[in-house]
Amino acid sequence: MQDRLTNLAISNVLSNAVNIGNRLHLFKALAEISSEENPVLPEKIAERAGCKERYVREWCNTLACGNILEVNEKEEFWIANENSEALTTENFPLVFNTMLSTVLKPIQNLIECFRKDGPYGLDYNVYSDFEEMQQKFAKVTSENHIIPSLVPAIGNGIQERLQSGIRVLDVGCGSGIQVKLLAEHFPNSHFIGLDITEKAIEAARLLKKSDGSDFENLEFLVADAGDMPKSYTDSFDLVLLFGSCHDQMRPDLCMKEVHRVVKSDGIVAVTDVDGSSNVYTDRETYGKMAAMKYGGSMLHCLPVGSNSPDALCCGSMWGRRRAVELMNKCGFFDVEIIPTDYFPGSVLYVMKK
Ligand SMILES: C[S@@+](CC[C@H](N)C(=O)[O-])C[C@H]1O[C@@H](n2cnc3c(N)ncnc32)[C@H](O)[C@@H]1O
């Protein structure tokens, strides 16, 4: 076990060094100016990235010793060809390493939450750059998949209805990446993104179409999903929740509201972290990734979803059984479960009222 613990600490250090490199564009700088035939000294990377040489040198030393960068005897560095794409493009594993430092920021507060007499949970605000990270994460997971894969997977003629023009609500939209993609692709439909976090909605309101112009079919609202505007009753053809059900303190109040606001022939589609509602089964199914899933829940989803005395404390690994039970309780009796391999680790629930 001691060797394993040492290896864990080494991985942790390397993950943080990868995070630093990604945030400061050091990998990109290195890739642009070096190759195996033309390795460079840290001062060149520092100059290119607008950073201090001494810090960049220690960063290079760390990642070369971790076999993530290459080094020669003259202490010159480069990125191996086969690693270049993974380290320089926004991809799921790279963003994951970057996100970890965001969810670890309030670690001391989280430790206090564990204590019997400690706080119930944590507010989104304590994860200081959460919105920025959420937007990055939503981009790498959604950009290539929402339109070609998710919309057809919802079925029920939704693609055609979106084309001809319907009203759509994205509940817990965060900084709005998914609803923006939909609004751009389906100009005849009208979209509303709703989230309780003001900072997230502020970021969402800055979103523009790909050509830089403003949206005419997209609006955002700061509101509690458990208490949506009265005027919304029976008014949406499609209600979407992208990973935002388990994060809420009272997802039951939210789903009851969703039941109220969706039309009688409307569709509700919820993506969520996939799990079986049994940790033993999840470990069998996902291997080491199960630790990442439960760990993400422990560090972020559980504390934000536990932050009041009446919170349901779901955590992101509440899994299919508990998710469907809750949806049944809120009036959705026929919940279809659809795999979504294009959203790593997630699943889609589709239901009608
Ligand atoms: C995991 S994030 C997902 C955000 C976004 N859908 C995405 O995929 O990037 C969960 C979101 O739910 C929002 N949220 C949590 N509780 C809420 C509530 N009661 N009402 C509305 N939004 C809520 C949070 O502010 C956060 O933006």
The ligand as a Gaussian input file, in Angstrom:
#p B3LYP/6-31G(d) Opt

LIG

0 1
 C      -23.335000      20.391000     -13.156000
 S      -23.921000      21.974000     -13.530000
 C      -24.506000      21.704000     -15.177000
 C      -24.610000      22.984000     -15.959000
 C      -24.916000      22.821000     -17.458000
 N      -26.202000      22.192000     -17.671000
 C      -23.804000      22.094000     -18.166000
 O      -23.995000      20.943000     -18.567000
 O      -22.735000      22.690000     -18.336000
 C      -25.410000      22.128000     -12.593000
 C      -26.090000      23.473000     -12.740000
 O      -27.320000      23.409000     -11.992000
 C      -27.537000      24.682000     -11.447000
 N      -28.485000      24.556000     -10.324000
 C      -28.295000      23.950000      -9.133000
 N      -29.382000      24.057000      -8.358000
 C      -30.299000      24.763000      -9.078000
 C      -31.625000      25.191000      -8.823000
 N      -32.253000      24.941000      -7.680000
 N      -32.253000      25.886000      -9.784000
 C      -31.662000      26.144000     -10.973000
 N      -30.400000      25.762000     -11.264000
 C      -29.728000      25.073000     -10.333000
 C      -26.164000      25.146000     -11.032000
 O      -26.095000      26.535000     -10.850000
 C      -25.311000      24.642000     -12.187000
 O      -25.147000      25.605000     -13.181000

